């Protein structure tokens, strides 16, 4: 496959944009991790909104990249990317940017998973604390006919909040 100069420029710009956005997402995920450790809800709220915007922009750029690959007669997604990249010399700067993007994307996914786990653990602790205040105990659950666990509807509240 022979790429035109214009195609190379367009492709390079898309990869560069994705790399910049992914670097920014990485910074946000690190800040989110810090805010989770410090239990700073206001900071978390702002970070969540920023993450949503960056994720939205990343999705848009990814869609543009897929559209570009299809317009070049390739399949969209990873298969089209690999075909495009294989046509370039290994020393081409796009190859390096793509490698950085892959590494950074994996790191972001891992940090996002860690942050999500932290949030789930905090939610469980909060739920347990509220259950204690409501006078509920872990053994107050049972399995319904549908196979899901359910809580008894009675309350022995220690405290009303």
N, C-alpha and C positions, 0 to 999 in steps of 0.2 A: 504494500500500500504506500503510495506516495502522497505526502501531505503538502499542501500549498503553504506559502509563507503566511497568508492570512489565516488559514486553519491553525497553523502552529501558534500564531499570536493569540488567537481566540482560545485555543485549548490551554495555553500557558496562563492566560489571564484567569480562566475558570479555576485551574488548579491553585494558582496563587491566592485567589479569593477564598477558596475552600480552606487552604492552609492557614490564612490569617484568621478566619472565623473559628477554626478548630483550636488555634492557639488561644484565642480569646475565651472560648468555651472552657479550655483547660484551666485558665486563670480563674474563671468563675467557679469551677468545680472545686478548686483548691480553697477559694474564699468560702465557699459553702461548707466545706469540711471544717474549716477553722470556726465558722459561725456555729456549726453544730456542736463542736467541742466546747465552745464558750457559752452555748445555750442562749444565743442572741436572736430571738424571734423577729425583731424588726429588720435586722440585717438579712435574715433568711428570706423574709417576704420580698425584699428588694431584689435579692439574688435570684429568686425563683422567677420573678418577672423578667429580669435580664436574660436568664437562661431560656425562657420561652421565646423571646425575641430572636436570640441567636439561633436557637433550634429552628425557628420558622425560616430565617434567612438561609441557614444551612440546607434545609429541605428545598428551598427555592433554587439555590445554586446547584444542588445535586440534580434537580429536575432539568435545569438548563444544561448541565453536562450530559445527561441522558439524551436530551433533545439534540444537542450538538453531535453526539456519537451517531445517532440515527440519521441525521442529515448528511453525515459522511459515509453512509451506507453500512454502518456497523450495528451490532446489537447494543442495546442499552445495558447499563450495569457493568459488573466486573468483567464479563466476557469481552465486551466492546473496549473497555479500558485496556485490558491486557493486549488485545489485538493492536490498538493504537500505540501503546508503549513499546511493543515488540518491534514496530516499524522504525522506531527511533534508535539512534546509537546509544549505547550504555552510558556514554559520557555527556549526553544532552542534559542540560540543567533541569528539565522537566522530570527526568528519571529520579533525580535527587529529591526534588520537591514531592514527588509522588511517594517515595520511600518515607520521607519525613511525615507526610500526611497519614500514611498507614500506621506508623508507630504511634503518632500522637492520637489518632482515633482509637486505637486499642487502649492506650493509657486513659483517655477520657471515659471510655466505656467501663473500665475497671474502677476508676474513681467514682463514677456515677453509681455503680453497683454498691460500692462501699458506703457512699453517702446515703443511698436508699436503705441499706441495712441499718445504719445508725438511726434513721428516721423511724423505721419499723420498731427497733428496740425501744426508742423513747416513747413511741405510741403505746407499746405493751406496758411499759412502766407506768405511764400515765393512767392507762385503763385499770391496771391492778390497784393503783393508789385510789382511784375513784371507787372501785369495787369495795375496797376496805372501808372507805368512808360511808359507803351505802350499806355496809354490813353484809356484803356478799362474800362468799368464799368460793374458791376454785371448784369445790365439790358441788356447788349449786347448779352445775350444768348436767344435762342429760341428752341422749340422742333421740331425735324424733323419728317418725316413720320414714322420712325422706333421707335419713342417714346423716343429717347435719346436727352438730351439737347446738343445744339451745339452753338458755338460762331460765331458771325459775322466775316467775313474775312477782313473787313476793319480795318484800324488802324489810330488812331489820336495820334501818338506817341508824347509824351512830350519830350522824350529823347531817343536817340538811344544808346543802350549798346552793 
